[in-house]
Amino acid sequence: MSGHVEALLLGSAQDGSVPQAGCRCATCEGARRNPDGRRMVACLALIDYQAGASWLIDATPDFPRQLDLLAAHAPGCPLAGIIITHAHIGHYTGLIHLGREVMGAAGMPLYVTEAMAGFLTANGPWSQLVALGNVALHKLVPGEPRELTPRLAITPVAAPHRAEFSDTMAILAQGQHRRLFYCPDIDRWEQWDRALPDVLHPGDIALLDGTFYSDDELPGRNMAEIPHPPVKETVALLAGSGLGAGFIHLNHSNPLLREGPELTWLTSQGHWAGREGMTWSL
């Protein structure tokens, strides 16, 4: 593995995971009965085997299990930092495990925007992590690359998404040979200041917001309150580009969580549904 840079998918579900608390839908009940149906919250690890280090994109409610899976996959590459995309519960609340009640981390680097740093510093219990030195905040500026090792760099990309507490980033990871674009949350692609097909290069790995397969998945819910681009629209947007994408951040209502015509169709279009354990060499 010397010199090898790798990405490892550690979670593929929306913030509530599968099964989701309090939900009695067929998907969640099936996942309670059969562990094969369970999904952890969207999370990606970046691993540099030569540096002997790894980084997580987001600290999810499944942080303990995901940290264990990362350690088992890359035992010589302990966690060297965490990149936080935004302040919604599935993406930062795992930070609680860095505090003195659990890991008692010492200066764990957190790569965050100015707005996210302000949120963590001004609000408990996160502010205690900063005050006690469990974490060290490293500011990211959208559009500016940040080198993690000589073989691995990340560039935060601003994404339009509900900004109740912070802004939102997608992450472009650049390895020695390939790029990976990780965007678990965006309101709508047309609200972005760029066109998705123009952002992706041939050979790139794209892991995109696939929260909902279609806009009619949650009867009785106002979808304007939880905007995400339906998978069918994203696939149409990529049509003719020759680019394949993996869909992550899947809500428990999403039919792509199980075998069926929707998953068959997605595969026929040259795309796939993300699943824990998938790896890509960068």
Summary of the structure (lengths in Angstrom):
residues: 282
radius of gyration: 18.0
end to end distance: 12.2
largest distance: 52.5
contacts: 941
relative contact order: 0.15
helix: 27%
strand: 27%
